């Protein structure tokens, strides 16, 4: 939750007036304490942890909520999105670097729920993300409620190759801009 990427996204959105709340899943907290990589918890446990955070925020938030996350956090948010939209005034979701499939396994898609999604979501994705490149994702049958914003030559954290002449900070700024415009549209509607 405090990686340079997440810090940049959170501070960038906060700088545009959005209240941003970050949390980490239990397995990430264990990893932080032990210093060793930890396997992720099973999806039901991840969803319950995220649902708990949403419930807490819904109790203190004045207006509507927008949920999201980076990579697996975005996946968990997207799996809950339609359900929590009804219960907790969640207007939409933001996914930063969605894991459309496991690395090196493009045939094992994680898109079934994205095909039927009824709540607006923005997926921000690097064009060469190993979890779903632009060429791959553009062939998927995603719900009309899903927008995909592309970061030029970006990887899973939107970092471009040096040879591209692009800068990571520029892709991060572009992602913040796209997220801000998307969120503004959600609360204005």
Secondary structure, DSSP 8 states (H G I E B T S, - for coil): --SHHHHHHHHHHHTTT--------HHHHHHHHHSS------HHHHHHHHHHHHHHHHHH-SS-EEEEEETHHHHHHHHHHHHHHHHH-EEEEEEES--SB-TT-TTSB--HHHHH--S-EEEEEETT-TTS-HHHHTTS---TTEEEEEETTB-TTS-B-GGGT--HHHHHHHHHHHHHHHHHHHHH-
